């Protein structure tokens, strides 16, 4: 088992790294995600005031308690991705993704992102 730092890191928050914490509202028509990077709720780093997203996590359930989100970085390891993919799942049936065309615009989740 080993660990490899992203090139240029470790970097304290406030150096090159910036922290963003906020609420994200879902799309009005969700497209189901499929591996490796098709569909999902695409979140670009520029929407968060960042030039890249090196880490992103959703905390807890959506505001209504109906959904939870898993975040996936949209680039290979070692790269500095400029977007992430948020995959929305139904909380009552863990592992079951929200169906295509679901209106999630009334749902929001808390996100934390670290980037450049």
N, CA, C and O atoms as a MOPAC input file, in Angstrom:
PM7 MOZYME 1SCF
protein

 N      0.84800 1    -1.17600 1     0.00000 1
 C      0.00000 1     0.00000 1     0.00000 1
 C      0.88500 1     1.22700 1     0.00000 1
 O      1.87600 1     1.28900 1     0.72700 1
 N      0.52500 1     2.20600 1    -0.81700 1
 C      1.31100 1     3.42500 1    -0.88600 1
 C      0.44500 1     4.62600 1    -1.15100 1
 O     -0.72400 1     4.50000 1    -1.51400 1
 N      1.02200 1     5.78400 1    -0.96700 1
 C      0.32500 1     7.03900 1    -1.21500 1
 C      1.21900 1     7.91700 1    -2.05700 1
 O      2.42800 1     7.98400 1    -1.83300 1
 N      0.62700 1     8.58900 1    -3.02400 1
 C      1.36400 1     9.50200 1    -3.88100 1
 C      0.66800 1    10.84700 1    -3.86100 1
 O     -0.51300 1    10.94400 1    -4.19600 1
 N      1.38700 1    11.88200 1    -3.47200 1
 C      0.81100 1    13.22300 1    -3.42200 1
 C      0.57300 1    13.73300 1    -4.83500 1
 O      1.33400 1    13.42000 1    -5.75100 1
 N     -0.48000 1    14.51500 1    -5.01000 1
 C     -0.70700 1    15.19800 1    -6.27000 1
 C      0.46300 1    16.14400 1    -6.47400 1
 O      0.90100 1    16.79600 1    -5.52600 1
 N      0.97400 1    16.23000 1    -7.69200 1
 C      2.15200 1    17.05500 1    -7.98400 1
 C      1.96300 1    18.46900 1    -7.43500 1
 O      0.94500 1    19.11400 1    -7.68700 1
 N      2.94200 1    18.93100 1    -6.69400 1
 C      2.90300 1    20.26200 1    -6.12900 1
 C      2.32600 1    20.32900 1    -4.72200 1
 O      2.26400 1    21.40700 1    -4.13300 1
 N      1.90200 1    19.19100 1    -4.17500 1
 C      1.29000 1    19.16100 1    -2.83700 1
 C      2.18700 1    18.37200 1    -1.91700 1
 O      2.94500 1    17.56700 1    -2.45700 1
 N      2.20900 1    18.48200 1    -0.66900 1
 C      1.20100 1    19.07100 1     0.20500 1
 C      1.27000 1    20.58700 1     0.16000 1
 O      2.34300 1    21.18400 1     0.06400 1
 N      0.09700 1    21.18700 1     0.23300 1
 C     -0.02000 1    22.62400 1     0.15900 1
 C     -1.06000 1    23.05800 1     1.17700 1
 O     -2.19800 1    22.59200 1     1.12100 1
 N     -0.70600 1    23.93100 1     2.09800 1
 C     -1.69800 1    24.34100 1     3.08500 1
 C     -2.81600 1    25.15400 1     2.44300 1
 O     -2.60100 1    25.86000 1     1.45800 1
 N     -4.00800 1    25.04400 1     3.01400 1
 C     -5.10400 1    25.88300 1     2.55600 1
 C     -4.66200 1    27.32400 1     2.69800 1
 O     -4.17100 1    27.73700 1     3.74800 1
 N     -4.83900 1    28.07800 1     1.64000 1
 C     -4.39100 1    29.47000 1     1.65000 1
 C     -3.11100 1    29.65100 1     0.85900 1
 O     -2.75700 1    30.77600 1     0.50400 1
 N     -2.39800 1    28.54200 1     0.57300 1
 C     -1.25600 1    28.61100 1    -0.33400 1
 C     -1.82700 1    28.63200 1    -1.73600 1
 O     -2.50000 1    29.58700 1    -2.12600 1
 N     -1.55800 1    27.57500 1    -2.49800 1
 C     -2.19300 1    27.44400 1    -3.80800 1
 C     -3.59800 1    26.86500 1    -3.67300 1
 O     -4.44100 1    27.07900 1    -4.54400 1
 N     -3.85500 1    26.13500 1    -2.59400 1
 C     -5.14400 1    25.47700 1    -2.40900 1
 C     -6.17200 1    26.42600 1    -1.80400 1
 O     -5.86900 1    27.27100 1    -0.96300 1
 N     -7.40500 1    26.24100 1    -2.27800 1
 C     -8.51300 1    27.02400 1    -1.75600 1
 C     -9.61900 1    26.05900 1    -1.35400 1
 O     -9.78000 1    24.99900 1    -1.96000 1
 N    -10.36500 1    26.42500 1    -0.35000 1
 C    -11.45900 1    25.61300 1     0.16000 1
 C    -12.77700 1    26.29100 1    -0.17600 1
 O    -12.93100 1    27.49500 1     0.02800 1
 N    -13.73000 1    25.51500 1    -0.69300 1
 C    -15.07900 1    26.02200 1    -0.96200 1
 C    -16.06800 1    25.11600 1    -0.25400 1
 O    -16.01400 1    23.89600 1    -0.40800 1
 N    -16.96800 1    25.70100 1     0.51900 1
 C    -18.04800 1    24.96000 1     1.16100 1
 C    -19.33200 1    25.69500 1     0.83500 1
 O    -19.43300 1    26.90800 1     1.01900 1
 N    -20.31200 1    24.94900 1     0.34800 1
 C    -21.57200 1    25.59400 1     0.00000 1
 C    -22.62800 1    24.57900 1    -0.38800 1
 O    -22.40100 1    23.37000 1    -0.33800 1
 N    -23.77800 1    25.08800 1    -0.77500 1
 C    -24.90100 1    24.24500 1    -1.15600 1
 C    -25.01900 1    24.18200 1    -2.67200 1
 O    -24.85500 1    25.18500 1    -3.36700 1
 N    -25.30300 1    23.00100 1    -3.16100 1
 C    -25.47000 1    22.76900 1    -4.59900 1
 C    -26.89700 1    22.29700 1    -4.85200 1
 O    -27.37700 1    21.36800 1    -4.20300 1
 N    -27.56200 1    22.93500 1    -5.78600 1
 C    -28.91900 1    22.55500 1    -6.17200 1
 C    -28.85100 1    21.64000 1    -7.38000 1
 O    -28.08000 1    21.87900 1    -8.30900 1
 N    -29.65900 1    20.59500 1    -7.36200 1
 C    -29.66300 1    19.61000 1    -8.44000 1
 C    -30.21400 1    20.15900 1    -9.75000 1
 O    -30.80000 1    21.24100 1    -9.78200 1
 N    -30.02300 1    19.40500 1   -10.83100 1
 C    -30.49400 1    19.82700 1   -12.15100 1
 C    -32.00400 1    19.62100 1   -12.30600 1
 O    -32.60400 1    18.82600 1   -11.58300 1
 N    -32.60800 1    20.33800 1   -13.24600 1
 C    -34.04200 1    20.19300 1   -13.49500 1
 C    -34.36600 1    18.90300 1   -14.23900 1
 O    -35.50800 1    18.44400 1   -14.21500 1
 N    -33.37300 1    18.31600 1   -14.89600 1
 C    -33.56900 1    17.02900 1   -15.56800 1
 C    -32.27400 1    16.22900 1   -15.44500 1
 O    -31.33000 1    16.43900 1   -16.20800 1
 N    -32.23900 1    15.32000 1   -14.49000 1
 C    -31.03100 1    14.53200 1   -14.19800 1
 C    -30.77600 1    13.50300 1   -15.29600 1
 O    -31.71000 1    12.88000 1   -15.80200 1
 N    -29.50900 1    13.33000 1   -15.66100 1
 C    -29.08600 1    12.28300 1   -16.58800 1
 C    -28.30900 1    11.25900 1   -15.78700 1
 O    -27.32500 1    11.59900 1   -15.13000 1
 N    -28.74500 1     9.99400 1   -15.83400 1
 C    -28.05600 1     8.97000 1   -15.05000 1
 C    -26.59300 1     8.86300 1   -15.45000 1
 O    -26.23800 1     8.96600 1   -16.62400 1
 N    -25.74800 1     8.65200 1   -14.43600 1
 C    -24.31100 1     8.49600 1   -14.63900 1
 C    -23.99400 1     7.06200 1   -15.00700 1
 O    -24.60600 1     6.12500 1   -14.49600 1
 N    -23.01300 1     6.89900 1   -15.91500 1
 C    -22.43900 1     5.58100 1   -16.18100 1
 C    -20.93200 1     5.75900 1   -16.35000 1
 O    -20.46000 1     6.78300 1   -16.84400 1
 N    -20.18600 1     4.72900 1   -15.92400 1
 C    -18.72500 1     4.78900 1   -15.94000 1
 C    -18.20500 1     4.87500 1   -17.36700 1
 O    -18.82600 1     4.29900 1   -18.26000 1
 N    -17.09700 1     5.56500 1   -17.62900 1
 C    -16.31500 1     6.24200 1   -16.60800 1
 C    -16.81100 1     7.66000 1   -16.31600 1
 O    -16.82100 1     8.05800 1   -15.15100 1
 N    -17.21600 1     8.42500 1   -17.30300 1
 C    -17.58700 1     9.82300 1   -17.05500 1
 C    -18.76500 1    10.27600 1   -17.90500 1
 O    -18.71900 1    11.36200 1   -18.48400 1
 N    -19.81300 1     9.47300 1   -17.99400 1
 C    -20.97000 1     9.82600 1   -18.81000 1
 C    -22.15700 1    10.17000 1   -17.92000 1
 O    -22.47800 1     9.42600 1   -16.99400 1
 N    -22.80400 1    11.28700 1   -18.19600 1
 C    -23.98700 1    11.68400 1   -17.44800 1
 C    -23.65800 1    12.24200 1   -16.08400 1
 O    -22.56300 1    12.75200 1   -15.84700 1
 N    -24.63100 1    12.13700 1   -15.18900 1
 C    -24.48600 1    12.70900 1   -13.85700 1
 C    -24.71500 1    14.21100 1   -13.87700 1
 O    -25.09800 1    14.77800 1   -14.90000 1
 N    -24.48500 1    14.83000 1   -12.77400 1
 C    -24.65200 1    16.26900 1   -12.58500 1
 C    -23.25100 1    16.86900 1   -12.61400 1
 O    -22.52800 1    16.81800 1   -11.61900 1
 N    -22.87000 1    17.43600 1   -13.75600 1
 C    -21.50700 1    17.94000 1   -13.94500 1
 C    -21.35400 1    19.29700 1   -13.25800 1
 O    -22.13700 1    20.22100 1   -13.48000 1
 N    -20.33700 1    19.38800 1   -12.43100 1
 C    -20.04100 1    20.60400 1   -11.68200 1
 C    -18.65900 1    21.09800 1   -12.09800 1
 O    -17.65600 1    20.43000 1   -11.84500 1
 N    -18.60400 1    22.25200 1   -12.72800 1
 C    -17.32900 1    22.81400 1   -13.17500 1
 C    -16.68500 1    23.63300 1   -12.05800 1
 O    -17.36600 1    24.30900 1   -11.28600 1
 N    -15.36300 1    23.55500 1   -11.99300 1
 C    -14.63000 1    24.25800 1   -10.93300 1
 C    -14.89300 1    25.76000 1   -10.95400 1
 O    -14.94400 1    26.39800 1    -9.90200 1
 N    -15.05800 1    26.32200 1   -12.14000 1
 C    -15.27100 1    27.77700 1   -12.23100 1
 C    -16.56400 1    28.20500 1   -11.53900 1
 O    -16.67500 1    29.35300 1   -11.10900 1
 N    -17.54800 1    27.30300 1   -11.42300 1
 C    -18.79000 1    27.63700 1   -10.71800 1
 C    -18.55100 1    27.82000 1    -9.21800 1
 O    -19.36300 1    28.43200 1    -8.52300 1
 N    -17.43200 1    27.28600 1    -8.72600 1
 C    -17.08000 1    27.39000 1    -7.31600 1
 C    -16.00500 1    28.45000 1    -7.07700 1
 O    -15.55700 1    28.63500 1    -5.94500 1
 N    -15.59300 1    29.13900 1    -8.12900 1
 C    -14.53100 1    30.12900 1    -8.01400 1
 C    -13.15700 1    29.49600 1    -7.91900 1
 O    -12.21700 1    30.11400 1    -7.41900 1
 N    -13.03300 1    28.25000 1    -8.40300 1
 C    -11.76300 1    27.52000 1    -8.37000 1
 C    -11.26600 1    27.28500 1    -9.79200 1
 O    -12.06000 1    27.27100 1   -10.73200 1
 N     -9.95800 1    27.10100 1    -9.95500 1
 C     -9.41900 1    26.76100 1   -11.26900 1
 C     -9.36200 1    25.25100 1   -11.47600 1
 O     -9.27000 1    24.77600 1   -12.60800 1
 N     -9.41600 1    24.50000 1   -10.37500 1
 C     -9.42100 1    23.03100 1   -10.44900 1
 C    -10.11400 1    22.49600 1    -9.20300 1
 O    -10.30800 1    23.21500 1    -8.22400 1
 N    -10.48200 1    21.21600 1    -9.26100 1
 C    -11.07300 1    20.53600 1    -8.11100 1
 C    -10.19500 1    19.32600 1    -7.82600 1
 O    -10.17000 1    18.37700 1    -8.60900 1
 N     -9.48000 1    19.35500 1    -6.71600 1
 C     -8.61200 1    18.24600 1    -6.35300 1
 C     -9.27400 1    17.27500 1    -5.38000 1
 O     -8.84800 1    16.12800 1    -5.24900 1
 N    -10.31400 1    17.74200 1    -4.70400 1
 C    -11.07400 1    16.91100 1    -3.77700 1
 C    -12.46100 1    17.50800 1    -3.66300 1
 O    -12.61200 1    18.72900 1    -3.60300 1
 N    -13.49000 1    16.64500 1    -3.63100 1
 C    -14.85200 1    17.12400 1    -3.42100 1
 C    -15.63500 1    16.04600 1    -2.68300 1
 O    -15.48500 1    14.85600 1    -2.95700 1
 N    -16.46000 1    16.47300 1    -1.75600 1
 C    -17.28500 1    15.53800 1    -0.99800 1
 C    -18.62000 1    16.18900 1    -0.68000 1
 O    -18.70800 1    17.39400 1    -0.44400 1
 N    -19.65100 1    15.36600 1    -0.68000 1
 C    -20.97400 1    15.80800 1    -0.25600 1
 C    -21.18700 1    15.31100 1     1.16700 1
 O    -20.75400 1    14.21500 1     1.52200 1
 N    -21.85000 1    16.11500 1     1.97100 1
 C    -22.08400 1    15.72400 1     3.35500 1
 C    -23.56100 1    15.45000 1     3.57500 1
 O    -24.39700 1    16.32500 1     3.35000 1
 N    -23.88300 1    14.25700 1     4.00900 1
 C    -25.24900 1    13.92200 1     4.39500 1
 C    -26.23800 1    13.82700 1     3.25100 1
 O    -25.86900 1    13.65900 1     2.08900 1
 N    -27.50400 1    13.94000 1     3.61500 1
 C    -28.60800 1    13.82000 1     2.67800 1
 C    -28.97200 1    15.17000 1     2.07800 1
 O    -28.55100 1    16.21600 1     2.57200 1
 N    -29.76100 1    15.13300 1     1.00600 1
 C    -30.28400 1    16.37400 1     0.43700 1
 C    -31.19200 1    17.03500 1     1.46800 1
 O    -31.57800 1    16.41700 1     2.46000 1
 N    -31.51600 1    18.26000 1     1.22800 1
 C    -32.30400 1    19.03400 1     2.18900 1
 C    -33.61300 1    18.33400 1     2.57300 1
 O    -34.04500 1    18.42100 1     3.72300 1
 N    -34.24600 1    17.64100 1     1.61900 1
 C    -35.51000 1    16.95400 1     1.90400 1
 C    -35.30400 1    15.58900 1     2.55300 1
 O    -36.24300 1    15.00300 1     3.09100 1
 N    -34.05900 1    15.08100 1     2.49900 1
 C    -33.76500 1    13.75000 1     3.02300 1
 C    -34.03000 1    12.63700 1     2.02800 1
 O    -33.90300 1    11.46200 1     2.37200 1
 N    -34.39500 1    12.98300 1     0.80500 1
 C    -34.76100 1    12.00100 1    -0.21500 1
 C    -33.56100 1    11.43700 1    -0.96300 1
 O    -33.60600 1    10.29300 1    -1.41600 1
 N    -32.50000 1    12.20600 1    -1.10100 1
 C    -31.34900 1    11.81100 1    -1.92800 1
 C    -30.03500 1    12.00300 1    -1.16500 1
 O    -29.97100 1    12.73800 1    -0.17900 1
 N    -29.00700 1    11.33100 1    -1.63900 1
 C    -27.63400 1    11.62000 1    -1.24200 1
 C    -26.79400 1    11.63900 1    -2.50700 1
 O    -27.19900 1    11.10400 1    -3.53900 1
 N    -25.62700 1    12.25500 1    -2.42500 1
 C    -24.77700 1    12.46500 1    -3.59700 1
 C    -23.40700 1    11.86500 1    -3.35800 1
 O    -22.84500 1    11.98700 1    -2.26900 1
 N    -22.87100 1    11.21600 1    -4.38400 1
 C    -21.46700 1    10.80000 1    -4.39300 1
 C    -20.77400 1    11.60200 1    -5.48500 1
 O    -21.28900 1    11.73500 1    -6.59500 1
 N    -19.60900 1    12.13200 1    -5.16100 1
 C    -18.85800 1    12.95100 1    -6.10300 1
 C    -17.72100 1    12.14800 1    -6.70900 1
 O    -17.04100 1    11.39100 1    -6.01600 1
 N    -17.52300 1    12.32100 1    -8.00600 1
 C    -16.44000 1    11.65800 1    -8.72700 1
 C    -15.64800 1    12.72100 1    -9.47900 1
 O    -16.22600 1    13.58300 1   -10.14200 1
 N    -14.33600 1    12.65600 1    -9.37400 1
 C    -13.51900 1    13.59500 1   -10.13800 1
 C    -13.49000 1    13.14300 1   -11.59300 1
 O    -13.41000 1    11.95000 1   -11.88800 1
 N    -13.55700 1    14.11100 1   -12.48700 1
 C    -13.66800 1    13.81300 1   -13.91200 1
 C    -12.32300 1    13.83800 1   -14.62200 1
 O    -12.21600 1    14.36500 1   -15.72900 1
 N    -11.29000 1    13.26800 1   -13.99000 1
 C     -9.96900 1    13.20200 1   -14.62500 1
 C     -9.17400 1    12.05300 1   -14.02400 1
 O     -9.49500 1    11.54900 1   -12.94800 1
 N     -8.14900 1    11.65800 1   -14.72800 1
 C     -7.28100 1    10.58300 1   -14.24500 1
 C     -6.45400 1    11.05100 1   -13.05700 1
 O     -6.27800 1    12.25200 1   -12.85100 1
 N     -5.94700 1    10.10100 1   -12.27700 1
 C     -5.13100 1    10.45900 1   -11.11700 1
 C     -3.88200 1    11.21400 1   -11.56600 1
 O     -3.33400 1    10.96700 1   -12.64000 1
 N     -3.46100 1    12.12000 1   -10.73000 1
 C     -2.27400 1    12.91800 1   -11.03000 1
 C     -2.59200 1    14.20500 1   -11.76700 1
 O     -1.75900 1    15.11000 1   -11.82600 1
 N     -3.80400 1    14.29800 1   -12.33400 1
 C     -4.19800 1    15.49900 1   -13.07500 1
 C     -4.92200 1    16.46200 1   -12.13100 1
 O     -5.31700 1    16.08200 1   -11.02900 1
 N     -5.08800 1    17.68500 1   -12.56300 1
 C     -5.88300 1    18.66000 1   -11.82100 1
 C     -7.18600 1    18.86000 1   -12.58200 1
 O     -7.24500 1    19.68100 1   -13.49700 1
 N     -8.22300 1    18.12700 1   -12.21800 1
 C     -9.48000 1    18.19100 1   -12.96300 1
 C    -10.17900 1    19.53900 1   -12.81400 1
 O    -10.08600 1    20.19100 1   -11.77400 1
 N    -10.86600 1    19.93500 1   -13.84900 1
 C    -11.61200 1    21.18900 1   -13.82600 1
 C    -13.10500 1    20.95000 1   -13.64600 1
 O    -13.90200 1    21.88400 1   -13.73500 1
 N    -13.48500 1    19.69800 1   -13.39200 1
 C    -14.88600 1    19.41400 1   -13.11500 1
 C    -15.00400 1    18.14200 1   -12.28000 1
 O    -14.08100 1    17.33400 1   -12.18300 1
 N    -16.17600 1    18.00900 1   -11.69000 1
 C    -16.51900 1    16.81000 1   -10.93400 1
 C    -17.90200 1    16.37200 1   -11.39900 1
 O    -18.66700 1    17.16500 1   -11.94700 1
 N    -18.20800 1    15.11600 1   -11.17600 1
 C    -19.52200 1    14.59000 1   -11.51600 1
 C    -20.20800 1    14.20400 1   -10.21600 1
 O    -19.66900 1    13.43700 1    -9.41800 1
 N    -21.40500 1    14.74600 1   -10.01300 1
 C    -22.19500 1    14.41800 1    -8.84200 1
 C    -23.23600 1    13.38100 1    -9.25600 1
 O    -24.02400 1    13.61300 1   -10.17400 1
 N    -23.23300 1    12.24800 1    -8.58100 1
 C    -24.18300 1    11.18100 1    -8.86100 1
 C    -25.21300 1    11.17500 1    -7.73600 1
 O    -24.86000 1    11.04500 1    -6.56400 1
 N    -26.47100 1    11.31600 1    -8.09400 1
 C    -27.56200 1    11.39600 1    -7.12800 1
 C    -28.16500 1    10.01400 1    -6.91500 1
 O    -28.49200 1     9.31800 1    -7.87600 1
 N    -28.31000 1     9.61800 1    -5.64600 1
 C    -28.86900 1     8.31800 1    -5.27500 1
 C    -30.09200 1     8.51900 1    -4.37900 1
 O    -30.20700 1     9.52100 1    -3.67400 1
 N    -30.99900 1     7.54600 1    -4.42300 1
 C    -32.21000 1     7.57500 1    -3.60300 1
 C    -31.86000 1     7.07400 1    -2.20300 1
 O    -31.35900 1     5.96000 1    -2.05200 1
 N    -32.11600 1     7.88100 1    -1.19000 1
 C    -31.72200 1     7.55000 1     0.18000 1
 C    -32.44600 1     6.31300 1     0.71000 1
 O    -31.86400 1     5.54200 1     1.47300 1
 N    -33.70200 1     6.11200 1     0.31900 1
 C    -34.48500 1     4.97700 1     0.83400 1
 C    -33.99000 1     3.64000 1     0.30400 1
 O    -34.23300 1     2.59800 1     0.91100 1
 N    -33.29300 1     3.66900 1    -0.83300 1
 C    -32.75000 1     2.44300 1    -1.42800 1
 C    -31.29800 1     2.68700 1    -1.82300 1
 O    -31.00700 1     2.89400 1    -3.00100 1
 N    -30.38100 1     2.66500 1    -0.85300 1
 C    -28.97000 1     2.97000 1    -1.11300 1
 C    -28.41600 1     2.19500 1    -2.30700 1
 O    -28.66900 1     1.00200 1    -2.47300 1
 N    -27.65600 1     2.90900 1    -3.12600 1
 C    -27.07100 1     2.30800 1    -4.31900 1
 C    -27.95900 1     2.42000 1    -5.54100 1
 O    -27.53400 1     2.08600 1    -6.64700 1
 N    -29.19900 1     2.88800 1    -5.35800 1
 C    -30.11000 1     3.07000 1    -6.48600 1
 C    -30.03700 1     4.52000 1    -6.94200 1
 O    -30.40300 1     5.43800 1    -6.20800 1
 N    -29.56300 1     4.70700 1    -8.15800 1
 C    -29.39000 1     6.04300 1    -8.70100 1
 C    -30.75600 1     6.65500 1    -9.04900 1
 O    -31.68700 1     5.94200 1    -9.42400 1
 N    -30.85900 1     7.97300 1    -8.92100 1
 C    -32.07100 1     8.67000 1    -9.34900 1
 C    -32.30000 1     8.36200 1   -10.82500 1
 O    -31.34600 1     8.26300 1   -11.59600 1
 N    -33.54100 1     8.21400 1   -11.21100 1
 C    -33.85000 1     7.86700 1   -12.59800 1
 C    -33.61200 1     9.05600 1   -13.51700 1
 O    -33.62700 1    10.20800 1   -13.08300 1
 N    -33.39400 1     8.76100 1   -14.79100 1
 C    -33.19100 1     9.80400 1   -15.78100 1
 C    -34.40400 1    10.71400 1   -15.87100 1
 O    -35.53800 1    10.26200 1   -15.71300 1
 N    -34.17400 1    11.97300 1   -16.12000 1
 C    -35.17600 1    13.02200 1   -16.26200 1
 C    -35.81800 1    13.43200 1   -14.93600 1
 O    -36.75500 1    14.22900 1   -14.93400 1
 N    -35.32800 1    12.89800 1   -13.79300 1
 C    -35.83900 1    13.31600 1   -12.49100 1
 C    -35.52700 1    14.79500 1   -12.27700 1
 O    -34.40700 1    15.24400 1   -12.52100 1
 N    -36.52700 1    15.54600 1   -11.82200 1
 C    -36.33600 1    16.95900 1   -11.52400 1
 C    -35.77400 1    17.08500 1   -10.10800 1
 O    -36.48100 1    16.84200 1    -9.13000 1
 N    -34.50700 1    17.46400 1   -10.00800 1
 C    -33.83900 1    17.61900 1    -8.72100 1
 C    -33.63500 1    19.08900 1    -8.36500 1
 O    -32.89400 1    19.40900 1    -7.43600 1
 N    -34.29200 1    19.97800 1    -9.10000 1
 C    -34.06500 1    21.41400 1    -8.89300 1
 C    -34.58900 1    21.90500 1    -7.54200 1
 O    -34.26100 1    23.01800 1    -7.13100 1
 N    -35.38700 1    21.10900 1    -6.85200 1
 C    -35.84900 1    21.46800 1    -5.52100 1
 C    -35.01800 1    20.84100 1    -4.41900 1
 O    -35.33500 1    20.98400 1    -3.23800 1
 N    -33.94900 1    20.14400 1    -4.80100 1
 C    -33.07600 1    19.45400 1    -3.85400 1
 C    -31.72400 1    20.15600 1    -3.79100 1
 O    -31.22200 1    20.64400 1    -4.80300 1
 N    -31.14600 1    20.20400 1    -2.60800 1
 C    -29.79500 1    20.75500 1    -2.48400 1
 C    -28.99500 1    19.92300 1    -1.49200 1
 O    -29.54500 1    19.34600 1    -0.55500 1
 N    -27.69400 1    19.87400 1    -1.71700 1
 C    -26.77100 1    19.14800 1    -0.85800 1
 C    -25.61300 1    20.06700 1    -0.50300 1
 O    -25.26100 1    20.95900 1    -1.27400 1
 N    -25.02300 1    19.84700 1     0.66000 1
 C    -23.85000 1    20.60200 1     1.10200 1
 C    -22.60800 1    19.93700 1     0.52100 1
 O    -22.43900 1    18.72400 1     0.65100 1
 N    -21.73300 1    20.71700 1    -0.11900 1
 C    -20.49200 1    20.21600 1    -0.69900 1
 C    -19.29300 1    20.91100 1    -0.07900 1
 O    -19.37100 1    22.05100 1     0.37800 1
 N    -18.18800 1    20.19100 1    -0.07800 1
 C    -16.89800 1    20.76800 1     0.28800 1
 C    -15.92700 1    20.41500 1    -0.83000 1
 O    -15.78000 1    19.24700 1    -1.19200 1
 N    -15.27400 1    21.42000 1    -1.36500 1
 C    -14.32200 1    21.20100 1    -2.45400 1
 C    -12.99800 1    21.88100 1    -2.11200 1
 O    -12.97200 1    22.97200 1    -1.54400 1
 N    -11.91300 1    21.21900 1    -2.46600 1
 C    -10.57200 1    21.79700 1    -2.34600 1
 C     -9.99100 1    21.83100 1    -3.74400 1
 O    -10.00500 1    20.82700 1    -4.45600 1
 N     -9.48600 1    22.97700 1    -4.13200 1
 C     -8.91600 1    23.10800 1    -5.47300 1
 C     -7.95400 1    24.26000 1    -5.56300 1
 O     -7.52200 1    24.82200 1    -4.55700 1
 N     -7.62900 1    24.59700 1    -6.78700 1
 C     -6.69700 1    25.68600 1    -7.04100 1
 C     -7.39200 1    26.96400 1    -7.32900 1
 O     -6.74100 1    27.98100 1    -7.56500 1

